[in-house]
């Protein structure tokens, strides 16, 4: 686990490369063993988690909100095989009648898809997805 910054992502990418060289399978966040497609973009792979601030922390930071969103990068590896599925690499953009999803694909590419309300089952599942989930 590293901070959700470009430098933290760089550290995770290096650890990922070394793990693959040593024969480990990537379980998360990547759905593949190929080169990271985000290396070619200005974005970096990270997720955010919300946690509640204790009163003393709110006082020390002079914060008005009782929560904080903390970004982090992570890597989970193991020995053995893994099944790949696309993973969300950003918050789903929920609009009226459709949901925009940004995915990291098992073939090592980034893909954006739109799930329409007309696709009832897919749409109801897409509305429930969160950043970092498998599709």
HELIX and SHEET records of a PDB file:
HELIX    1   1 UNK A    6  UNK A   21  1                                  16    
HELIX    2   2 UNK A   37  UNK A   40  5                                   4    
HELIX    3   3 UNK A   55  UNK A   61  1                                   7    
HELIX    4   4 UNK A  120  UNK A  128  1                                   9    
SHEET    1   A 3 UNK A   2  UNK A   3  0                                        
SHEET    2   A 3 UNK A  67  UNK A  73 -1                                        
SHEET    3   A 3 UNK A  47  UNK A  52 -1                                        
SHEET    1   B 2 UNK A  25  UNK A  28  0                                        
SHEET    2   B 2 UNK A  76  UNK A  78 -1                                        
SHEET    1   C 3 UNK A  87  UNK A  88  0                                        
SHEET    2   C 3 UNK A  98  UNK A 104 -1                                        
SHEET    3   C 3 UNK A  93  UNK A  95 -1                                        
SHEET    1   D 3 UNK A  87  UNK A  88  0                                        
SHEET    2   D 3 UNK A  98  UNK A 104 -1                                        
SHEET    3   D 3 UNK A 110  UNK A 116 -1                                        
END                                                                             
